[in-house]
Amino acid sequence: MLARTRGTLGSGMAAQDFKRQAIPLIVAFALGIAVGGAFLRKTTLASDSDRRPLRQSELNSNAKYRFIDPLVVTKSVNHGNAPEYTALEESIGTFIKDEQQHGALETASIYFRDLPKSLKFIINRQEKYNPASLVKVPTMMSYFKLAETTPSILAHKVTFKGGTDSNAREYYRSSISLTAGAEYTTLELIDRMVRNSDNKAIELLIEHLEETKNQNTFNSMFEDLGLARLDGKSLVSDFTTINECAMFFRVLYNATYLTRQYSDTALEMLSRTDFVAGIAAGVPKDIVIAHKFGEFGLRGETGKVVKRELHDCGIVYLPRREYLLCVMTKGREFPRLAQTIAGVSQRVYDYLQQH
């Protein structure tokens, strides 16, 4: 019999059950983000004057936005893998098989998309995973969706009362933590949740959605994006695919769900995460990456971890050739899984540099 240490999110819950079920489910997703990092600056929405283009947009009036390109269509008629990237796909496939043979990896899925050209390939697209802290991305998007009509939601103040440290069991956890008795705006909590993957921050944010009677916003977003509704039975199951996780980054990049300002702000926050393993370890330090990682562990009756998953998903802003890369893995040890993700990331970067 397995005991739950990380869970899934029930996104089809009745309102009256939201606080009882949704909070523990969402917090069960949340697993740490990186050791170290400087103390957070005071969080605000970036003004237009603060934005310097990271990419070349075809829309002149969009030059003020650093991280998005609304011109790119999010839906593609061709659901197959792009033949233009067959060599890269085969190279990564060989690397994954080698990692499996050496015991570093059980299985992995890879999603790559050349964003300007909208060309992609997916390896092992049917495999299902627990998204873990990747769920913090749609949680952030839920608040920004609310802010489009009620901007004051981001200025609401919430007091952290302390209690059990929900970050304690994480392998990758930040040295930055909420202070018991301190007051935070919801925007500051969103920043902590995304940049430091703070489980306490997401718990407070979900509680605040219930308190302000906005608990259906999260569920509605999944419905709007055509993603399956989930329930509490998914607590320890692998239920999402890599294509579904990549969806959130695609709609942010294309600004098709949130306004351009909030899409850009969301990706800017994601570009400040302090997780330096995974995708970031496979590219030069000066390359900007807007990404989020998640780790998932399952323990047996003795308390020993019998299952581990590590994922990293985001947009790499290679000059004039930004791309979306998601890598989801299962294996025995988090450091080995992180090395596998870094290896995939490096091969993608090197290939694009050479071609």
Helices and strands as residue ranges (DSSP letters): E 2-3, G 15-17, I 18-22, H 23-29, G 48-50, G 60-62, G 83-85, H 86-101, E 107-114, E 119-123, G 132-135, H 136-149, G 151-155, E 157-159, E 183-185, H 186-195, H 199-211, H 216-224, G 232-234, H 242-254, H 260-270, G 278-282, E 289-300, E 305-316, E 323-331, H 334-354
